[in-house]
């Protein structure tokens, strides 16, 4: 089990019964998963569920639906998902007959953006922001399915210019960032000791002074978490590679709202 802790952050990884009880009303519990690839895993209870992409195995609508229906059935009050490079049926760029996915694209997009999905507390983000309230706090989240190109796949970019156009859209006030790709040199090490994370994303993160949690996946074997401190603000930031395909264990992050010397919230 991963156990990282500070005054305002607690991080755990393990099967549900090994994770300590919810720490109380001043905390928000985030359950982080990614790269489930049409499979279903045991997921601990929490306030917010975050899925960082690769919902399906090989991008067909009938492979996406079991994952979405599973996520809809979970009891977390707020559930947020993004796509990944495997989720071809959600990428409009793949909506051409040559790939055989043309009929699936609009149906898949209508499905994940549909009212039934929202009514289940599940929200799909694609280069967009979303706000929710949990444990009495308003959180701003931004989700992007993009990743550097790797063979044929969805939501991929080839150049730094494309990456910059994507990541400059992240609002400065984002509290929770969910991307499919890791940033370069952060929980992105492969079995061959390579670091395929995105350098442009890594260079973007320092301007996000409010970001307290960054969840991603993509590199299965780099599953894990780390806590860093923003030297400009003193805010603790948790980075989570939540890919469960390799390890099978969701990562749980408890965040407490920081307070200033008057006892008032300072976040």
VOGU-3710 file (C-alpha; in Angstrom, 3 decimals, decimal comma):
1> xxxxxxxxxx> 0,000/0,000/0,000  1,190/3,515/-0,859  0,917/5,782/2,164  1,829/9,439/1,732  0,735/12,035/4,213  0,998/15,691/5,128  -1,176/18,019/7,183  -3,471/18,645/4,192  -3,020/15,537/2,042  -3,312/11,784/2,539
11> xxxxxxxxxx> -2,742/9,240/-0,219  -3,510/5,517/-0,125  -3,440/2,635/-2,589  -4,865/-0,793/-1,890  -8,019/-2,825/-1,917  -11,019/-1,148/-0,348  -10,904/-2,655/3,131  -7,264/-1,584/3,608  -7,988/2,108/3,121  -8,738/4,012/6,356
21> xxxxxxxxxx> -12,210/5,462/6,897  -13,093/8,855/5,467  -11,269/11,439/7,603  -14,242/13,751/8,146  -16,242/16,711/6,869  -13,229/18,986/6,333  -11,799/16,535/3,794  -12,788/15,479/0,278  -11,968/11,920/-0,753  -10,976/11,402/-4,406
31> xxxxxxxxxx> -10,855/7,866/-5,814  -8,548/7,772/-8,852  -8,567/5,152/-11,617  -7,462/4,984/-15,253  -6,815/2,547/-18,106  -9,546/0,107/-17,154  -9,877/-1,033/-20,812  -13,425/-2,412/-20,598  -12,657/-4,256/-17,362  -14,278/-3,734/-13,980
41> xxxxxxxxxx> -12,352/-3,322/-10,729  -13,130/-3,074/-7,031  -13,382/0,631/-6,220  -13,452/2,136/-2,723  -16,199/4,534/-1,701  -15,460/8,247/-1,765  -16,787/11,710/-2,546  -15,413/11,978/-6,091  -14,407/9,333/-8,636  -11,887/10,376/-11,313
51> xxxxxxxxxx> -11,233/8,194/-14,396  -8,278/9,364/-16,508  -9,056/7,616/-19,781  -8,751/4,435/-21,830  -12,266/3,505/-20,911  -12,473/0,891/-23,663  -10,246/-1,939/-24,793  -9,930/-1,168/-28,523  -12,226/1,779/-29,151  -15,539/0,243/-30,218
61> xxxxxxxxxx> -18,807/1,562/-28,799  -19,748/-1,898/-27,521  -16,460/-1,926/-25,576  -17,072/1,540/-24,153  -20,588/0,859/-22,891  -19,730/-1,706/-20,165  -17,282/0,760/-18,600  -19,699/3,679/-18,660  -22,549/1,585/-17,278  -20,256/0,360/-14,500
71> xxxxxxxxxx> -19,210/3,922/-13,648  -22,836/5,044/-13,682  -23,681/2,319/-11,161  -21,062/3,409/-8,619  -22,204/5,342/-5,581  -19,741/8,250/-5,617  -21,781/11,492/-5,617  -19,547/13,021/-8,315  -17,914/10,964/-11,080  -15,721/12,438/-13,814
81> xxxxxxxxxx> -14,250/10,631/-16,805  -12,115/11,520/-19,792  -11,137/9,487/-22,843  -7,712/8,142/-23,789  -5,844/6,992/-26,855  -7,750/3,680/-26,926  -11,163/5,392/-27,047  -11,406/5,796/-30,817  -15,203/5,949/-30,906  -15,143/9,221/-28,939
91> xxxxxxxxxx> -12,657/11,025/-31,196  -14,327/12,927/-34,043  -11,102/12,678/-36,052  -11,783/8,939/-36,393  -15,279/9,526/-37,760  -14,469/8,569/-41,335  -15,599/5,374/-43,090  -12,062/4,132/-43,766  -11,638/3,214/-40,089  -15,012/1,511/-39,833
101> xxxxxxxxxx> -16,023/3,601/-36,818  -18,115/6,235/-38,578  -21,499/4,964/-37,328  -20,197/4,705/-33,750  -18,775/8,197/-33,295  -21,923/10,253/-32,856  -23,713/7,515/-30,944  -20,786/7,222/-28,534  -20,562/10,968/-28,025  -24,302/11,305/-27,498
111> xxxxxxxxxx> -24,060/8,469/-25,001  -21,309/9,941/-22,807  -22,763/13,460/-22,970  -26,360/12,259/-22,587  -28,772/13,166/-19,827  -28,949/9,606/-18,489  -25,194/9,674/-17,912  -25,373/13,058/-16,177  -28,346/11,946/-14,091  -26,124/9,130/-12,775
121> xxxxxxxxxx> -23,642/11,763/-11,553  -21,139/10,909/-14,298  -19,589/13,752/-16,310  -17,479/13,362/-19,458  -14,866/16,070/-20,065  -13,054/16,626/-23,355  -10,779/19,687/-23,248  -13,254/21,360/-20,929  -13,792/22,565/-17,382  -16,373/21,579/-14,811
131> xxxxxxxxxx> -17,219/22,720/-11,284  -18,727/20,665/-8,509  -19,328/20,993/-4,788  -18,133/18,333/-2,383  -17,827/18,434/1,407  -19,032/22,032/1,260  -16,240/23,146/-1,100  -16,402/24,211/-4,726  -13,796/22,468/-6,872  -12,768/23,402/-10,411
141> xxxxxxxxxx> -11,685/20,483/-12,586  -10,346/20,361/-16,127  -10,123/17,245/-18,264  -8,168/16,499/-21,444  -7,860/13,136/-23,250  -4,801/14,197/-25,287  -1,449/12,389/-25,433  1,677/12,469/-27,609  1,333/10,257/-30,660  1,994/6,559/-30,135
151> xxxxxxxxxx> 1,106/4,272/-33,056  -2,500/4,794/-34,181  -4,799/6,110/-31,514  -7,326/8,718/-30,480  -6,785/12,295/-29,266  -3,073/12,341/-30,128  -0,787/15,210/-31,147  2,503/15,154/-33,017  4,109/18,541/-32,395  4,869/20,876/-29,507
161> xxxxxxxxxx> 2,705/23,498/-31,200  -0,300/21,171/-31,111  0,383/20,364/-27,470  0,693/24,037/-26,545  -2,644/24,795/-28,202  -4,230/22,068/-26,085  -2,697/22,823/-22,704  -2,845/26,598/-22,818  -6,623/26,203/-22,529  -6,344/24,882/-18,963
171> xxxxxxxxxx> -7,797/27,626/-16,713  -5,365/29,193/-14,267  -7,736/28,531/-11,341  -7,975/24,747/-11,925  -7,960/22,769/-8,651  -8,094/19,269/-10,154  -6,460/18,379/-13,468  -7,247/15,107/-15,245  -5,190/14,224/-18,330  -4,577/10,930/-20,044
181> xxxxxxxxxx> -0,865/11,483/-20,530  1,525/12,000/-17,637  3,825/14,997/-17,719  7,435/14,293/-18,637  9,476/12,797/-15,761  6,498/12,429/-13,419  5,353/8,835/-12,919  5,991/8,117/-16,613  8,873/5,634/-16,489  8,418/2,559/-18,675
191> xxxxxxxxxx> 9,864/-0,900/-18,171  12,641/0,122/-20,555  13,423/3,160/-18,369  12,078/5,598/-20,944  10,036/8,686/-20,068  7,316/9,213/-22,696  5,373/11,811/-20,697  4,583/15,137/-22,332  7,215/17,846/-21,985  4,775/20,615/-22,955
201> xxxxxxxxxx> 2,353/19,498/-20,240  5,222/19,441/-17,748  6,152/23,015/-18,665  2,509/24,089/-18,311  1,972/22,812/-14,779  4,039/25,458/-12,934  1,555/28,179/-13,911  -1,328/26,245/-12,324  -0,696/27,491/-8,804  -4,120/26,394/-7,547
211> xxxxxxxxxx> -3,836/22,812/-8,772  -3,838/20,380/-5,862  -4,388/17,107/-7,676  -3,248/15,935/-11,119  -4,544/12,511/-12,168  -3,398/10,687/-15,310  -2,623/7,177/-16,570  -1,448/5,864/-19,962  1,869/4,378/-18,726  0,548/1,357/-16,862
221> xxxxxxxxxx> 3,758/0,283/-15,152  4,310/3,765/-13,642  1,252/3,430/-11,375  1,766/5,381/-8,156  1,596/8,776/-6,478  3,847/11,549/-5,235  3,395/14,759/-3,256  5,193/17,985/-4,162  5,022/21,533/-2,831  4,455/24,550/-5,070
231> xxxxxxxxxx> 7,329/26,815/-4,001  5,409/29,928/-5,074  2,308/29,242/-2,973  3,233/26,516/-0,493  0,285/24,439/-1,747  0,732/20,673/-1,652  0,105/19,046/-5,043  -0,498/15,351/-5,540  0,392/13,657/-8,816  -1,278/10,288/-9,437
241> xxxxxxxxxx> -0,701/7,756/-12,177  -3,948/5,889/-11,646  -3,550/3,194/-14,323  -5,078/0,121/-12,713  -4,499/-2,244/-15,664  -1,094/-3,232/-14,285  -1,513/-2,993/-10,511  -5,279/-3,336/-10,104  -5,425/-0,902/-7,201  -7,231/2,447/-7,266
251> xxxxxxxxxx> -5,435/5,312/-5,541  -7,317/7,306/-2,921  -6,417/10,930/-2,234  -7,862/12,836/0,725  -7,529/16,617/0,461  -8,194/19,021/3,309  -8,967/22,654/2,643  -6,009/24,754/3,895  -6,642/27,617/6,296  -4,805/30,850/6,929
261> xxxxxxx> -3,707/32,188/10,278  -7,221/33,553/11,017  -8,709/30,095/10,670  -10,483/31,071/7,448  -10,272/29,045/4,274  -7,405/30,253/2,088  -7,815/28,042/-0,946
//
